[in-house]
């Protein structure tokens, strides 16, 4: 399960960003969408995928806002509003139960992998590895700490190799 980290600014991403920004309607709470909406109510942006397929707009919003391509993880809604792409309403998660018919309806309950919604207060190896990788992009210890719900000094210790030193990236 890989998390890919995109550089915060590169040409293709900024083109996607422009297209995303031309469709999104930012509001105080949930954000609305002026573009294509699929049968399940999800906002989508066309011609983004490698084979020209459309991609969920909330995944694009997450990648643009946090500088993280969600890869194999799901981007889930705290607000249960599939059209919404407000990054403050989104979190990375995994499907709680793949056999659950909620999944086939596209309304899968998500298990958060980290952050404030995760009851665990300690980092997993995968999260620590991610922090190491994230040190290559311009994301501050404070921002990373907020994302993983740990103190920025914990992030600093990992980046400096003073904790989780055995992790290879
Ligand atoms: Zn929302």
Boltz pocket constraint, residues with backbone or C-beta under 6 A from the ligand:
constraints:
  - pocket:
      binder: B
      contacts: [[A, 29], [A, 30], [A, 31], [A, 79], [A, 80], [A, 81], [A, 84], [A, 85], [A, 86], [A, 89]]
      max_distance: 6.0
